[in-house]
Amino acid sequence: MLTLRPDELTRTDAEVAYAAGVSPQALRDAAAVCALFSMITRLADAFGWDVPTWERLSARAPAMLEGGYALGAIRRR
């Protein structure tokens, strides 16, 4: 609902999450993750980015494990 109809969320929705044991910080964190994921997904769609094939991911795994996603490490590859 947060992604498709955020204007329909109410305080009651938050209260339900709190009653289930979710802390206010955890709810804020979840909303931030949702927003970032939605933004990245929309950018990927807009720019035509695809999920690489399993073979390509497997071939790149050693370099990713070695250098991570740091920009400097990516530039060296």
VMD Tcl script that draws the C-alpha trace (Angstrom):
set ca {
  {0.00 0.00 0.00}
  {2.85 2.38 0.79}
  {4.13 2.14 -2.78}
  {0.87 2.28 -4.70}
  {-1.48 4.26 -2.45}
  {0.51 6.05 0.27}
  {-2.18 8.70 0.64}
  {-4.53 6.02 1.99}
  {-2.32 5.15 4.96}
  {-3.57 6.45 8.28}
  {-2.41 6.65 11.87}
  {-4.48 3.50 12.46}
  {-2.17 1.59 10.08}
  {0.81 2.64 12.18}
  {-0.99 1.72 15.39}
  {-1.64 -1.78 14.03}
  {2.09 -2.16 13.34}
  {2.96 -0.87 16.82}
  {0.49 -3.31 18.39}
  {2.26 -6.13 16.54}
  {5.52 -5.11 18.21}
  {7.05 -2.85 15.57}
  {8.90 0.11 17.07}
  {8.44 3.64 15.70}
  {12.05 3.59 14.45}
  {11.54 0.23 12.74}
  {8.42 1.55 11.00}
  {10.34 4.62 9.81}
  {13.17 2.39 8.60}
  {10.72 0.16 6.73}
  {9.13 3.20 5.06}
  {12.59 4.47 4.01}
  {13.58 1.09 2.57}
  {10.27 0.90 0.71}
  {10.77 4.40 -0.73}
  {14.33 3.69 -1.83}
  {13.43 0.33 -3.36}
  {10.53 1.92 -5.25}
  {12.80 4.69 -6.55}
  {15.49 2.24 -7.67}
  {12.91 0.04 -9.38}
  {11.47 3.00 -11.26}
  {14.94 4.15 -12.31}
  {15.81 0.64 -13.48}
  {12.63 0.52 -15.55}
  {13.23 4.00 -16.98}
  {16.83 3.26 -17.98}
  {16.13 -0.28 -19.17}
  {18.41 -1.94 -16.63}
  {18.03 -5.71 -16.47}
  {18.90 -8.32 -13.90}
  {22.01 -10.04 -15.25}
  {21.88 -13.72 -16.13}
  {22.99 -16.24 -13.51}
  {26.11 -16.95 -15.54}
  {27.08 -13.25 -15.63}
  {26.42 -12.85 -11.91}
  {28.50 -15.95 -11.17}
  {31.37 -14.65 -13.31}
  {31.35 -11.28 -11.48}
  {30.93 -12.71 -7.98}
  {34.67 -13.02 -7.16}
  {35.32 -9.35 -8.03}
  {32.24 -8.24 -6.10}
  {33.33 -10.24 -3.07}
  {36.82 -8.81 -3.28}
  {36.00 -5.15 -3.82}
  {32.35 -4.81 -2.89}
  {30.30 -1.99 -4.34}
  {32.67 0.85 -3.41}
  {33.03 3.19 -6.37}
  {36.80 2.97 -6.29}
  {36.67 -0.82 -6.47}
  {34.19 -0.71 -9.35}
  {36.36 1.72 -11.30}
  {39.41 -0.58 -10.95}
  {37.57 -3.51 -12.57}
}
mol new
graphics top color blue
foreach p $ca { graphics top sphere $p radius 0.5 }
foreach p [lrange $ca 0 end-1] q [lrange $ca 1 end] { graphics top cylinder $p $q radius 0.2 }
display resetview
